[in-house]
Amino acid sequence: MSTFTGFSQEAFDVFTIDGLDARMEKIVSVIRPSFEQLGQHFAPSLSALTGEEMFTHIAKHARRTVNPPKDTWVAFAADKRGYKKHPHFQIGLWGTHLFVWYAVIYESPFKEQIAERLEAEIDQIMQLIPNDFHWSPDHTQPASTPQAVLGKDGVLALIKRLKQVKKAELLCGLTIPHDDSILADGERLLKKLDETMAILARLYNMGKTGIHV
């Protein structure tokens, strides 16, 4: 992998550009090269951490015809054809922050089984996940809540919702504000991402259902 330089403010400013074509052009030229580098790094490292071959999926936003994307990401899943139905990992940007997620989103047919596994491991999850990590019930919204605020009952409620509500989602990981100096320091950022993914891979492994997905 060529030297990863992180994300400058220019990357976050992409989301202030009006118009689908103009914003997509900058996503492709400014952000996507960094995602390609992260793909080269994390596909093999996550494969080693999970014991499953992980494939890189960079968001193409191909179905959009009018509204420009408000966020963009690279995902990693144990399926070369797609990631949405599988538990997966994401690294991406909103205009306000970078996010790193373990994600189970609404397209997954395995949500109920994953939720049952995670519910059974709730005490271990609370020990594993640092209090400054965030949880979210919706990947389409930028807001998320620190584990320190949710506590065990709050995390458990999100897991149970994943099991009970058809459109429910569950995301856990790290968010870094756009103005944090670490983002423009590729070496420091990559180290932080590695540390984060090592934790999230353990959460991924806890949620494994035994179903071949």
Buried (B, 14 or more C-beta within 10 A) or exposed (E): EEEBBBBEEEBBEBBEBEEBEEBBEBBBEBBBEBBBBBBEBBBEBBBEBBEBEBBBBBBEBEEEEEEBBEBBBBBBBBBEEEBBBBBBBBBBBBBBBBBBBBBBBBEBEBBBBBBBBBBEBBEEBBEBBEEEBBBBBBBEEBEBBBBEEBEEEBBBBBBBBBBEEEEBBBBBBBBBEBEBEBBBBBEEBBEBBEEBBEBBBBBBBBBBBEEEB
